[in-house]
Amino acid sequence: MKRGQEVVLLGLSLFFLLSCSLLNLNSLCFAGETKVNSILAVSQGYDNNVYLDSRRKEDGFTQLLYKTTLTSSLNDNLNGILEYGLMSLIYAEESNLNLITNDFRFGIDYKINSNLNFLSDYHLGIIDYVNTGVDDALEHTVGFKLKQKLPKKMFHSLGYELMFKDYSERRIRTITGLPVAKKREDLRSTLDYEIGKFFPKDLIKIKFEYYNNNANERYLHYYDYDSYTGTLSLTHLLTKKMFLYLSYARQIIDYRNRTITVNNGLCQEDKDYILTSSLYYNLQKNLTVGLSFTYRKQMSNEPVERYQDSVVSLSTYYKF
């Protein structure tokens, strides 16, 4: 059995055991019922720059996404959350990019009052590049968020996440550029704020996100950077069964010590522009199809880091 299949089976087995435990405990200590919501999505797509670099290697892909969420009422104001997600990404030719991820989430949703909620959760992510293993990793993430309803059908939220990423095989380099036995580890802190408003046929949201990445890589502190992203999105109801999603995002990444090749005294800075448009149609109550297009352009003061990418995909979503 391949390593990727073993990871999937391990993930499904763990989730099954956790689900059974939660359902059994529900009759003993949960004040309310347990709700289970699941979604299965299958996508076929084409990416004209799979490596996101100047080579512009094109390839088709198939993506599978499965997620199940169990929500149980612990008391009148507190819900417990148990969630499992599986994502499989398979390319037609570039098999080194084939990826399987398993994600386990444990959290709570506490209702402070009728308009304000506090959420906290822990994520365990298992990342498996099936045919290479170089970037295989475990991700441990702890998150906190405040969500508030505002007057005139508005809302906003403020969140913080701390993520520790432990690579299975990737080794770090010393300040001289030589690899050593120690494995790479990343620590990332993320702060985000989102505000939105509902209209009769529209939902408009603005999101600001900042995160910094710190790695134990010592060679030019190669993976240490600060990221700033602003996103504007619109969801518009065209008919009772059809809706449109549009978004525009701009991201700026400032590397702290990675110098560029054309000027050793200047650190690298990347500026990304991301446009997304999607059209969805509800075939049935639980069945939706969607056509999406994403365009991404990265401008950088490092010439080899400049690229453009576009992805088109057709997806089917089934909720149960």
C-alpha positions in Angstrom: 0.0 0.0 0.0 1.3 3.5 -0.9 2.2 5.9 1.8 -0.6 8.4 0.7 -3.2 5.7 0.9 -2.0 4.8 4.4 -2.4 8.4 5.5 -5.9 8.5 4.1 -6.9 5.3 5.9 -5.3 6.5 9.1 -7.2 9.8 8.9 -10.6 8.1 8.2 -10.0 5.6 11.0 -9.2 8.2 13.5 -12.2 10.3 12.5 -14.5 7.3 12.7 -13.3 6.5 16.3 -13.6 10.1 17.4 -17.1 10.4 15.8 -18.2 7.3 17.6 -16.8 8.5 20.9 -18.6 11.9 20.5 -21.9 10.3 19.6 -21.7 7.9 22.5 -20.8 10.7 25.0 -23.6 12.8 23.6 -26.2 10.8 25.5 -24.3 11.2 28.7 -23.1 14.8 29.0 -24.3 16.9 26.1 -27.3 19.1 26.8 -28.5 19.1 23.2 -28.5 17.1 20.1 -25.5 16.4 17.8 -25.7 17.7 14.2 -23.7 16.3 11.4 -23.1 18.2 8.1 -20.9 16.8 5.3 -19.8 18.0 1.9 -18.2 16.2 -1.0 -16.7 18.1 -3.9 -15.0 16.9 -7.1 -13.2 19.3 -9.4 -11.6 19.0 -12.9 -9.3 21.8 -13.8 -6.4 23.2 -15.8 -3.5 25.2 -14.4 -1.1 26.9 -16.9 1.7 27.4 -14.3 1.6 24.5 -11.8 5.0 25.4 -10.2 4.3 29.2 -10.0 7.5 30.2 -11.6 8.9 31.5 -14.9 8.9 28.0 -16.5 5.1 28.1 -17.0 4.6 24.4 -16.9 0.9 23.6 -17.8 -1.1 20.6 -16.5 -4.6 19.3 -15.8 -5.7 18.2 -12.4 -8.4 16.4 -10.4 -9.2 17.5 -6.9 -11.4 15.7 -4.3 -12.6 17.4 -1.2 -14.5 15.8 1.7 -15.4 17.4 5.0 -17.6 16.3 7.9 -18.5 18.6 10.8 -20.1 17.4 14.0 -21.6 20.1 16.3 -22.9 19.3 19.7 -24.6 21.5 22.3 -22.7 21.4 25.6 -25.1 23.9 27.2 -27.4 26.7 26.1 -24.5 29.0 25.1 -21.7 26.6 24.2 -21.2 24.3 21.2 -18.5 21.7 20.8 -17.1 21.1 17.3 -15.4 18.1 15.8 -14.4 18.2 12.1 -12.5 16.1 9.6 -11.4 17.1 6.2 -9.7 15.3 3.3 -8.2 16.8 0.2 -6.6 14.9 -2.7 -5.0 16.7 -5.6 -3.8 14.7 -8.6 -2.0 16.1 -11.7 -2.1 14.4 -15.1 1.6 14.7 -15.7 3.4 16.5 -12.9 3.1 13.7 -10.4 5.6 15.2 -8.0 2.9 17.7 -7.1 0.3 15.0 -6.2 -0.9 15.9 -2.7 -3.1 14.4 0.0 -4.0 16.4 3.2 -5.9 15.3 6.3 -7.2 17.9 8.7 -8.6 17.3 12.1 -10.3 20.2 14.0 -11.5 20.4 17.6 -13.2 23.5 18.8 -15.8 25.4 20.7 -18.3 28.2 19.8 -19.4 30.2 22.8 -22.3 32.6 22.6 -21.4 35.6 24.8 -24.7 37.3 23.9 -27.2 37.5 21.1 -24.7 39.4 18.9 -21.3 38.2 19.9 -19.6 34.8 19.7 -16.2 33.6 20.8 -14.6 30.7 18.9 -11.5 28.7 19.7 -10.1 25.6 17.9 -7.1 23.4 17.3 -6.2 22.0 13.9 -3.9 19.1 13.2 -3.0 19.0 9.5 -1.2 16.1 7.8 0.4 17.1 4.5 1.6 14.3 2.2 3.2 14.7 -1.2 2.6 11.2 -2.4 5.5 10.7 -4.8 8.3 12.9 -3.3 7.9 13.4 0.5 10.3 16.4 0.5 7.6 18.8 1.8 5.6 16.4 3.9 4.8 18.0 7.2 2.5 18.2 10.3 0.7 21.4 11.0 -0.4 22.3 14.5 -2.7 25.4 14.7 -4.4 27.1 17.6 -6.9 29.8 16.7 -9.2 32.3 18.4 -11.9 34.5 16.9 -14.5 37.0 17.9 -17.6 37.4 15.6 -20.1 40.1 16.1 -23.4 41.0 14.4 -23.7 44.7 13.7 -26.8 46.9 12.9 -28.1 47.2 9.4 -27.3 43.5 8.5 -23.6 44.1 9.0 -21.0 41.9 10.8 -17.3 41.7 11.5 -14.8 39.4 13.1 -11.3 39.5 14.5 -9.1 36.4 14.6 -5.7 35.2 15.6 -3.9 31.9 14.8 -0.6 30.4 15.8 0.7 27.6 13.6 3.7 25.3 14.0 4.8 23.4 10.9 7.1 20.4 11.4 8.6 19.1 8.2 9.3 15.3 8.0 12.2 15.3 5.6 13.3 18.8 4.6 16.6 19.8 6.2 17.8 23.3 7.1 20.9 25.0 5.9 23.6 26.9 7.9 24.6 30.5 7.2 27.1 29.1 4.7 24.4 27.3 2.7 25.3 23.8 3.7 22.5 21.4 4.7 22.6 19.9 8.3 20.7 17.0 9.9 18.2 19.2 11.7 14.7 19.3 10.1 13.0 22.5 9.1 10.4 24.0 11.3 8.2 27.1 10.8 6.3 29.2 13.3 3.6 31.5 11.8 1.4 34.1 13.6 -1.7 35.4 11.7 -4.0 38.2 12.6 -7.1 38.9 10.4 -10.1 41.3 10.4 -13.2 41.0 8.3 -16.2 43.2 7.9 -19.2 42.6 5.7 -22.8 43.6 4.9 -25.8 41.7 3.6 -28.0 43.3 0.9 -31.2 41.8 -0.6 -29.2 40.0 -3.3 -25.6 40.7 -2.4 -23.0 40.0 0.3 -20.0 42.3 0.3 -16.9 41.5 2.5 -13.6 43.2 3.1 -10.8 41.3 4.8 -7.3 42.3 6.0 -4.8 39.7 7.0 -1.3 40.0 8.3 1.0 37.1 9.1 4.7 36.6 9.8 6.6 33.4 9.1 9.7 32.4 11.1 11.7 29.3 10.2 14.8 27.7 11.8 16.5 28.0 8.4 19.6 30.1 9.0 20.8 30.6 5.4 19.8 34.2 4.8 16.8 33.5 7.0 15.4 32.3 3.7 11.8 31.6 4.9 11.4 34.5 7.2 8.9 37.2 5.9 5.9 39.4 6.6 2.8 39.1 4.5 0.0 41.8 4.2 -3.2 40.9 2.2 -6.3 42.9 1.5 -9.3 41.2 -0.1 -12.6 42.5 -1.5 -15.3 40.0 -2.4 -18.9 40.1 -3.7 -21.5 37.3 -3.7 -24.5 38.2 -5.9 -27.7 36.2 -6.3 -28.6 36.1 -10.0 -31.7 33.9 -9.7 -33.1 31.6 -7.0 -30.7 28.9 -8.2 -27.7 30.8 -9.6 -25.2 33.0 -7.9 -21.9 34.8 -8.8 -18.8 35.2 -6.7 -16.1 37.8 -7.5 -13.0 38.7 -5.5 -9.8 40.8 -5.8 -6.9 40.4 -3.5 -3.5 42.1 -3.2 -0.7 40.6 -1.2 2.7 42.1 -0.3 5.4 39.8 1.0 8.5 41.4 2.6 11.4 39.0 3.1 13.5 40.1 6.1 17.0 38.9 5.0 16.7 37.2 1.6 18.7 39.4 -0.7 18.0 39.6 -4.5 20.5 38.5 -7.1 20.7 41.8 -8.9 21.5 43.8 -5.7 22.9 41.9 -2.8 22.1 44.8 -0.4 18.4 44.8 -1.2 15.9 42.3 0.3 13.3 40.5 -1.9 9.7 42.0 -2.0 6.9 40.3 -3.8 3.5 41.8 -4.8 0.7 39.5 -5.8 -2.5 40.3 -7.5 -5.3 37.7 -7.4 -8.6 37.8 -9.3 -11.2 35.2 -8.9 -14.6 34.7 -10.5 -17.0 31.8 -10.0 -20.5 31.0 -11.2 -22.6 28.5 -9.2 -25.9 26.8 -10.1 -28.0 24.7 -7.6 -29.2 21.7 -9.5 -31.0 20.4 -6.5 -31.3 21.3 -2.8 -28.1 19.5 -2.0 -26.3 19.5 -5.4 -24.4 22.4 -6.9 -22.1 22.8 -9.9 -19.6 25.7 -10.2 -17.3 27.1 -12.9 -14.3 29.1 -11.5 -11.5 31.1 -13.0 -8.5 32.5 -11.0 -5.8 34.7 -12.3 -2.6 35.5 -10.3 0.3 37.7 -11.1 3.4 38.1 -9.0 5.6 41.2 -9.4 8.9 40.9 -7.6 12.2 42.8 -7.4 13.8 39.4 -7.9 13.5 38.7 -11.7 13.3 34.9 -11.3 10.3 35.2 -8.9 8.1 37.0 -11.4 5.3 34.9 -12.9 1.7 34.7 -14.0 -0.8 31.9 -13.4 -4.4 31.1 -14.3 -6.5 28.2 -13.2 -9.9 27.2 -14.6 -12.0 24.4 -12.9 -15.4 22.8 -13.1 -16.7 21.5 -9.7 -19.6 19.5 -8.3 -20.6 19.9 -4.7 -22.9 17.5 -2.8 -24.1 18.3 0.7 -25.5 15.6 3.0 
